[in-house]
Amino acid sequence: MTHTLTTTQNGSTPVSKDNRLHRVWTSIGAAAVLLLAGTDVARAEPAPPPDTVTTATAGCGKAPTLRSGTHTIQSGGKSRSFILSVPDNYDNTYQHRLVFGFHWWGGTMNDVASGGTDGDVYAHYGLRRLANNTAIFVAPQGIGNGWANSGGEDVTFVDDMMRRIEDDLCVDPAQRFALGFSYGGAMSYALACARATSFRAVAVIGAPRELSGCSGGTQPIAYMGIHGISDNITSGRALRDRFVRNNGCTAQNPPEPAAGSATHISTAYAGCRSGYPVVWAPFDGGHQQGPVDGCAGCESGARSWVKSEVWKFFTGEQAPVPTTFRLRGEASGRCLDVNGANSANGTPMIVWDCNTGANQLFSQNGKALQVLGKCLDVPANAAAGTRVRIWDCQGGANQQWNLNGNGTISNAQSGLCLDVTGAGTANGTAVVVWTCHAGGNQRWTRA
């Protein structure tokens, strides 16, 4: 089925690149659910923004060879295509968001990239204009205009696109996003299941069910579900509830608008793990990607509330989402690791070959670095040479860390830096705090 949209033009004010702040995502401090019926947001109060260290992609600093337009790559032995939209004022030193928009069944990459009958105001589901030259957009083409993801081939295609794009363009790897409508929503859902550590957040609009599969599906990821109440809403709720569970949110039956109300209700779930919100936005309507409040049955991407709510969710204005990340030592090339994956208080930190184990995946909550449900910690008033460990989070200054612009990580209480002892590079080398000198054994990047 091809979905077309009625055009209503609106404008957006460009933002000078010099005025764009490098985005900092913060953790959610929501103590309760906030419901806003028929409005653009379901807000959770953000904590103050933490300092961050971001690993640049290989394309940062390079003269780019990729340009806006259609590109073809080999993936899984097949020629696969996508349309790339690079900011007009692209800066190879600025780490851009990367946003994948998947078309619906029978749609095409051109429908997404062009905005269909809505035109430029709805290009890339309306997000391109809202981004104001801060993001790179990708509209991939599905096989047979769908996303069957046979044998995981479409997930592999996404991996291959990311590799090609990030080798050439400057991307913030902590800010990758996916969204789509109908079959495209199912493909975004497949990425939430299979690539939760690669993507920061997904928005799933009107996905009928797991049409593209759900390989994995056990890890948390920021999740936004948008669904019409007369469009098999039971399936949309089931998709949502997987990530309600994965994200540790408090189970509930969030309110949904009544038939004939011509509105929507957005609910930000309470109790979710820090950095992993779930937002549910049902609306009075059917299988639509551009519902309009106050207009029963209307379909207009240009006038719909959907694009602004999705963009606020992705950028953190609505529900900020710190991602998980590894910390890789520059000199050793190995990652900060909880020894033996032991979550007991006092377990020491070491460096080890980087992997996807939970004992290497950190999240940031203010200035606390959390792993395995504990906080990175040194004893109070620790001296140089003291082993770094994990401990129950208690908010003390000995558990606060400054992620500095030169790559060092200093303890807020002692001022000492996270250090691989003796400048060692072997697996199992102890991690301590030491007088800061910014040597390679004290510099860390997010990986």
C-alpha positions in Angstrom: 0.0 0.0 0.0 1.3 3.4 -0.9 0.7 6.2 1.6 0.4 9.7 0.4 0.2 12.9 2.4 -1.5 16.2 1.9 0.9 19.1 1.8 0.7 22.1 4.1 3.8 24.2 4.1 5.5 25.6 7.2 8.9 27.0 7.8 11.8 26.5 10.2 14.5 28.9 11.2 18.0 27.8 10.3 20.5 27.6 13.1 24.0 28.9 12.6 26.6 26.2 13.0 28.5 28.5 15.3 25.5 28.5 17.6 24.9 24.8 17.6 26.1 23.3 20.9 27.4 19.8 20.7 24.5 17.8 22.1 24.7 16.4 25.6 22.2 13.9 26.6 21.1 13.7 30.2 19.5 11.1 32.5 15.8 11.2 33.3 14.7 12.4 36.7 11.1 11.5 36.3 9.4 10.4 39.5 6.0 10.2 38.0 4.3 9.9 34.6 3.3 13.1 33.0 0.3 13.0 30.6 -0.4 15.7 28.1 -3.5 14.9 26.0 -3.5 16.5 22.6 -0.2 18.2 23.1 3.2 17.8 21.5 5.1 16.3 24.4 5.2 13.9 27.3 8.0 15.4 29.3 10.3 14.0 32.0 12.4 16.5 33.9 16.0 16.2 32.9 19.0 16.2 35.2 21.8 18.7 34.7 23.8 17.8 31.6 26.9 15.8 32.4 30.4 16.2 30.8 30.9 13.7 28.0 33.7 12.2 26.0 32.8 11.1 22.5 34.8 8.9 20.2 35.0 10.5 16.7 34.3 8.3 13.7 36.9 7.7 11.1 35.3 10.3 8.8 35.9 13.2 11.2 38.6 15.5 9.8 38.5 13.9 6.4 37.6 15.7 3.2 34.3 13.8 2.4 33.7 11.9 -0.8 30.0 11.1 0.0 27.5 13.7 -1.1 23.8 14.0 -0.8 22.0 11.7 -3.3 21.6 8.0 -4.1 24.4 5.6 -3.3 24.8 1.9 -3.9 26.8 -0.6 -1.9 27.3 -4.3 -1.8 25.7 -6.0 1.2 25.3 -9.8 1.7 26.2 -10.3 -2.0 23.4 -7.9 -3.2 23.5 -4.4 -4.6 21.6 -2.2 -2.0 20.8 1.5 -2.3 20.1 4.4 0.0 19.6 8.1 -0.3 21.9 10.2 1.8 21.1 13.8 3.0 24.2 15.6 4.2 23.8 19.1 5.7 24.4 21.9 3.2 27.0 23.4 5.5 28.6 20.1 6.4 31.6 20.5 8.8 34.0 17.6 9.0 35.0 18.5 12.6 31.4 18.5 13.9 30.0 15.1 15.1 26.5 14.8 13.5 23.5 12.8 14.5 22.8 9.9 12.1 19.1 9.2 11.5 17.8 6.2 9.5 14.2 6.5 8.1 12.6 3.3 6.8 9.8 3.4 4.2 6.5 1.6 4.5 5.3 -1.5 2.6 5.2 -0.5 -1.1 7.0 2.8 -0.4 10.4 3.7 -1.5 13.5 5.4 -0.2 12.6 8.4 -2.4 9.2 8.7 -0.7 11.0 9.1 2.6 13.8 11.4 1.3 11.6 13.7 -0.7 8.6 13.9 1.7 6.2 12.5 -0.8 3.3 14.7 -1.7 4.1 16.8 1.3 7.4 17.8 -0.2 10.4 19.1 1.6 8.6 20.0 4.9 8.1 16.2 5.4 11.5 15.0 4.0 12.8 12.2 6.2 9.6 12.0 8.1 9.8 15.7 8.7 13.0 15.5 10.8 15.4 17.0 8.3 14.0 20.5 8.6 13.8 20.2 12.4 17.4 19.1 12.5 18.6 22.5 11.0 21.8 21.0 9.6 22.8 19.1 12.7 22.1 15.6 11.4 22.9 13.3 8.5 19.8 11.4 7.2 19.6 8.1 5.5 16.7 6.7 3.6 17.4 3.0 2.7 15.6 1.0 0.0 14.0 -2.3 1.1 14.1 -5.4 -1.1 10.8 -5.6 -3.0 9.8 -2.3 -1.2 9.6 -4.1 2.1 11.7 -5.1 5.0 11.4 -8.9 5.4 14.9 -9.0 6.8 15.4 -12.6 5.7 18.3 -14.2 7.6 19.0 -10.8 9.1 20.0 -9.3 5.7 18.4 -5.9 6.3 20.1 -5.5 9.7 23.4 -6.4 8.0 22.6 -3.8 5.3 22.2 -1.2 8.1 25.6 -2.2 9.5 27.2 -1.9 6.1 25.6 1.6 5.5 26.9 2.8 8.9 30.4 1.5 8.1 30.4 3.3 4.7 29.0 6.5 6.0 31.0 6.7 9.2 34.3 6.0 7.4 33.7 9.1 5.3 31.6 11.5 7.3 31.8 12.8 10.9 29.2 11.1 13.0 28.6 11.0 16.7 28.4 7.2 17.3 26.4 7.8 20.5 23.6 9.5 18.5 22.3 7.0 16.0 18.5 6.8 15.6 16.0 4.9 13.6 12.3 5.4 12.8 9.7 4.2 10.3 6.1 3.7 9.6 4.3 0.4 9.2 6.8 -2.0 7.7 9.4 0.7 8.3 8.4 0.7 11.9 8.9 -3.1 12.0 12.4 -2.6 10.6 13.1 0.0 13.3 11.9 -2.5 15.9 14.2 -5.2 14.5 17.1 -2.8 15.1 15.9 -2.1 18.6 16.1 -5.9 19.2 19.3 -6.6 17.3 21.3 -3.4 17.7 20.3 -1.9 21.0 24.0 -1.0 21.8 24.5 0.7 18.4 21.4 2.9 18.4 20.4 5.4 21.0 16.7 5.4 20.3 14.0 4.2 17.9 10.5 5.5 17.1 8.1 2.8 15.9 5.1 4.2 14.1 2.1 1.9 13.3 4.1 -1.3 13.1 1.6 -4.1 12.7 3.8 -6.7 14.4 7.3 -8.1 14.3 7.3 -8.3 10.5 11.1 -7.8 10.3 11.8 -10.1 13.2 13.4 -9.5 16.6 16.8 -11.2 16.9 18.0 -10.7 20.5 15.4 -8.3 22.0 16.7 -8.6 25.5 18.7 -5.4 25.9 17.3 -1.9 26.8 17.0 0.9 24.3 15.1 4.2 24.4 11.7 3.4 22.8 8.9 5.5 21.4 5.7 3.8 20.1 3.1 5.7 18.1 -0.1 3.8 17.1 -3.7 4.5 16.1 -6.3 3.1 18.5 -8.2 1.5 15.5 -5.1 0.0 14.0 -4.6 -3.3 15.8 -3.5 -1.4 18.9 -3.1 -4.7 20.8 0.0 -5.5 18.6 1.4 -2.0 19.2 1.1 -2.5 22.9 2.8 -5.8 22.8 5.8 -4.4 20.9 6.0 -1.6 23.4 5.8 -3.9 26.4 9.0 -5.8 25.4 10.9 -2.6 26.1 8.9 -1.6 29.1 10.3 -4.9 30.6 13.8 -4.5 29.1 14.1 -0.9 30.3 12.9 -1.8 33.8 9.9 0.6 33.6 7.0 0.3 36.0 4.3 -1.7 34.3 1.0 0.1 33.8 -1.9 0.6 31.5 -1.3 4.1 30.1 -4.4 6.1 29.0 -5.4 6.1 25.4 -7.7 8.6 23.7 -11.4 7.8 23.1 -12.7 7.2 19.6 -14.0 10.4 18.2 -11.7 12.6 20.3 -9.4 13.4 17.4 -6.4 13.7 19.7 -3.5 11.8 21.1 -2.1 11.1 24.6 1.6 10.7 25.2 2.8 8.9 28.3 6.4 8.8 29.6 6.7 5.6 31.7 7.9 6.0 35.3 10.6 3.9 36.9 12.6 3.2 33.7 16.3 2.6 34.1 18.3 5.8 33.9 18.8 6.5 30.2 16.2 4.1 28.8 12.8 5.9 28.6 9.7 4.5 27.1 7.1 6.8 25.6 3.7 5.6 24.3 1.7 7.9 22.1 -1.6 6.4 20.9 -3.9 8.6 18.8 -7.5 8.5 17.7 -7.1 7.2 14.2 -6.1 4.2 12.0 -3.0 3.1 10.1 -1.5 6.6 9.7 1.9 8.1 9.9 0.7 11.8 9.9 -2.4 12.1 12.2 -3.5 15.6 12.9 -5.0 16.6 16.3 -8.5 18.1 16.0 -9.1 16.7 12.6 -10.7 13.3 12.5 -9.1 11.0 9.9 -6.8 13.7 8.6 -3.4 12.7 7.3 -0.8 15.4 6.8 2.9 15.0 7.7 3.3 18.7 7.4 0.6 19.4 10.1 1.1 16.3 12.2 2.3 16.4 15.8 4.3 13.2 15.2 7.5 14.7 13.7 8.0 17.2 16.5 7.4 14.7 19.2 9.8 12.2 17.6 12.5 14.9 17.2 12.2 16.0 20.8 12.5 12.4 21.9 15.6 11.8 19.8 17.3 15.0 20.8 16.6 14.7 24.5 14.4 17.7 24.8 11.5 15.4 25.6 13.1 12.4 27.2 16.9 12.5 27.3 18.7 9.2 26.8 22.3 8.6 27.8 23.6 5.6 25.8 25.8 2.8 27.1 29.4 2.9 26.1 32.8 1.3 26.7 35.9 3.2 27.8 38.9 2.2 25.8 42.4 3.1 27.0 44.4 4.9 24.3 47.8 3.2 25.1 46.5 -0.3 25.7 43.7 -0.4 23.2 41.8 -2.4 25.8 38.6 -1.5 27.7 37.9 -0.6 31.3 36.5 -3.9 32.7 35.0 -5.2 36.0 37.2 -8.1 36.8 35.5 -11.4 36.2 32.2 -9.7 35.6 31.6 -9.9 39.4 29.0 -7.4 40.6 30.0 -7.6 44.3 31.0 -4.4 46.1 34.8 -3.9 45.9 35.4 -5.8 42.7 38.5 -4.1 41.1 38.7 -2.6 37.6 41.2 -3.9 35.0 41.7 -3.4 31.3 40.7 -6.3 29.0 40.1 -6.9 25.3 37.0 -4.8 24.3 33.8 -6.9 24.0 30.1 -6.5 24.4 29.9 -7.9 28.0 27.8 -6.0 30.5 30.9 -5.6 32.7 32.3 -3.2 30.1 29.1 -1.3 29.3 28.9 2.0 31.2 26.2 4.6 31.4 26.5 8.1 32.8 24.1 9.6 35.4 25.3 13.1 36.2 29.0 12.5 37.0 28.5 8.9 38.1 29.7 6.1 35.8 27.6 3.1 36.3 28.2 -0.5 35.3 26.5 -3.8 36.4 24.1 -1.7 38.5 27.0 -0.3 40.6 29.1 2.9 40.5 32.7 3.4 39.6 34.3 4.1 43.0 37.5 4.8 44.9 37.7 4.9 48.7 37.1 8.3 50.2 40.3 10.4 50.2 42.1 7.8 48.1 45.9 8.4 47.5 47.7 7.9 44.2 48.0 4.2 43.4 44.6 3.2 45.0 42.7 0.6 43.0 39.5 1.7 41.3 36.5 -0.6 42.0 32.7 -0.8 41.9 30.4 -0.1 44.8 26.8 0.6 45.5 25.9 4.0 44.2 25.6 6.5 47.1 26.2 9.9 45.4 29.5 10.8 47.2 32.2 12.8 45.5 34.4 9.7 45.5 31.9 8.3 42.9 31.9 11.4 40.8 34.1 11.6 37.7 35.0 14.5 35.4 35.3 13.4 31.7 37.8 16.0 30.6 38.3 17.3 27.1 41.8 15.9 26.8 40.5 12.4 27.3 41.4 12.0 31.0 38.9 11.0 33.6 39.5 12.6 37.0 37.9 11.8 40.3 35.9 14.8 41.7 37.0 14.2 45.3 40.7 13.5 44.9 41.5 15.2 41.6 43.4 12.1 40.6 43.0 10.5 37.2 41.9 7.1 36.0 45.2 5.3 35.2 46.4 2.0 33.8 49.0 1.1 36.4 52.6 1.1 35.2 51.5 2.1 31.7 50.7 -1.6 31.2 48.9 -2.8 28.1 48.3 -6.5 28.9 44.9 -8.1 29.7 44.3 -7.9 33.5 46.4 -4.8 34.2 45.1 -3.0 37.2 43.4 0.4 37.0 44.2 2.9 39.7 43.9 6.6 40.3 47.1 8.6 39.9 48.4 12.1 39.5 47.1 13.5 36.2 49.7 13.8 33.5 47.5 13.0 30.3 49.8 10.2 29.2 48.4 7.5 26.9 47.6 5.3 29.9 45.4 8.0 31.3 43.5 8.9 28.1 40.2 7.2 27.4 37.7 7.3 24.5 34.1 6.1 24.3 33.8 3.0 22.2 
